[in-house]
Amino acid sequence: MPLSFRIIPERGLVVVEFTGYSAIDDFMRASAAYVAHPDYVAGQKQLVDMTRITGFEKDYVRFMEIQAAKAERLAGAGVQSLCVYVAPAPIAKEIATLFTRTWADITNVVTMVQDTEAEALTLLGQPEGSIDEMLRATGVQT
């Protein structure tokens, strides 16, 4: 699947990985699966790895509708969330910027875009230098 996630409950973190071309329906399915997951907790920190994305569906209206529903869910939960995007390539930066712009007026979501995994992990308070290293350290399969 072009979009997958792994929850690391003991760190209050979800790792989201985009690979290949990502369609809006992929995002919707992954979001629904994440919220339904037994380890989901509103406000979990998010590490969004866009190092392997090659393109995305540019249906901005649907994208904004999905993001509005997500913002409403977070606001209703009364929690804050930190979301850090790893976006080293131009296409990754484009989609990460799209995501961050949708959160610009939402006070309970803080977003940042970083070029490297190490930078993103540091911002999230993780001691490892790479996502694979963190997944191994936490016992989550890579």
C-alpha positions in Angstrom: 0.0 0.0 0.0 1.3 3.5 -0.8 0.6 4.7 2.7 1.2 2.7 5.9 1.6 3.4 9.6 3.1 1.8 12.6 2.2 2.9 16.1 4.8 2.8 18.9 2.6 3.1 22.0 5.4 3.3 24.5 6.7 6.4 22.8 3.3 8.0 22.0 4.3 8.0 18.4 3.0 6.9 15.0 5.3 6.5 12.0 3.5 7.1 8.7 5.2 6.1 5.5 4.4 7.2 2.0 5.7 5.1 -0.9 5.2 5.5 -4.6 2.2 7.4 -5.8 -0.4 8.3 -3.2 -4.1 8.8 -4.0 -6.6 10.5 -1.8 -8.4 7.1 -1.3 -5.1 5.7 0.1 -4.9 8.5 2.6 -8.6 8.0 3.6 -8.2 4.2 4.1 -5.0 4.6 6.1 -6.5 7.4 8.3 -9.6 5.3 9.0 -7.4 2.3 9.9 -5.2 4.4 12.1 -8.2 5.9 14.1 -9.7 2.4 14.5 -6.4 0.8 15.6 -6.4 -0.3 19.3 -3.2 1.6 20.0 -4.5 4.8 18.6 -4.6 7.7 21.0 -5.7 11.2 20.0 -2.7 13.5 20.1 0.0 10.9 19.3 3.1 12.5 17.9 3.4 11.8 14.2 6.6 11.1 12.1 5.6 11.2 8.5 8.3 9.7 6.2 7.9 11.0 2.6 11.4 9.9 1.5 9.9 7.4 -0.9 6.9 9.3 -2.3 7.0 9.7 -6.1 3.7 11.6 -6.6 0.2 12.3 -5.2 -3.3 12.9 -6.4 -3.8 16.6 -6.6 -7.5 16.7 -5.7 -7.2 19.7 -3.4 -10.9 19.9 -2.5 -11.1 16.3 -1.3 -7.8 16.7 0.5 -9.1 19.8 2.4 -12.3 18.0 3.3 -10.3 15.1 4.8 -8.0 17.5 6.7 -11.0 19.5 8.0 -12.5 16.3 9.5 -9.2 15.4 11.0 -8.9 18.9 12.6 -12.4 18.6 14.0 -11.6 15.2 15.5 -8.4 16.6 17.2 -10.1 19.8 18.4 -13.0 17.7 19.9 -10.5 15.5 21.8 -8.9 18.7 23.3 -5.3 17.5 22.8 -2.3 18.9 21.0 -0.3 17.0 18.5 3.2 17.4 17.0 3.6 16.2 13.4 7.0 16.2 11.7 7.5 15.4 8.0 10.6 14.0 6.5 10.7 15.5 3.0 14.1 15.6 1.3 12.9 15.7 -2.3 11.0 18.4 -4.1 7.8 16.3 -4.6 8.0 15.4 -0.9 8.4 19.0 0.1 5.4 19.9 -2.1 3.0 17.5 -0.4 4.5 18.2 3.1 3.8 21.9 2.5 0.3 21.1 1.5 -0.2 19.2 4.8 1.4 21.9 6.9 -0.7 24.7 5.3 -3.9 22.9 6.3 -2.9 23.0 9.9 -1.7 26.7 9.9 -4.8 28.1 11.7 -5.2 25.1 14.0 -3.6 25.8 17.4 -3.6 22.3 18.7 -1.5 20.9 15.8 2.2 21.8 15.4 3.8 20.8 12.1 7.4 20.9 10.9 9.2 19.8 7.8 12.7 18.4 7.9 15.2 17.2 5.3 16.5 14.2 7.2 15.2 11.4 9.5 17.8 12.4 12.1 16.5 16.0 12.3 12.9 14.8 12.5 13.6 12.2 15.2 15.5 14.8 17.3 12.5 17.2 17.1 10.3 14.3 18.3 12.6 13.5 21.2 13.7 10.2 19.8 17.4 9.2 20.5 17.9 7.1 17.3 19.4 8.5 14.1 17.1 6.8 11.6 13.6 5.5 11.4 14.8 1.9 10.8 17.0 2.1 13.9 14.1 3.4 16.0 11.8 0.6 14.7 14.4 -2.0 15.6 15.0 -0.5 19.1 11.3 -0.5 19.8 10.8 -4.1 18.5 8.6 -2.9 15.6 9.5 -4.7 12.4 11.1 -2.8 9.5 
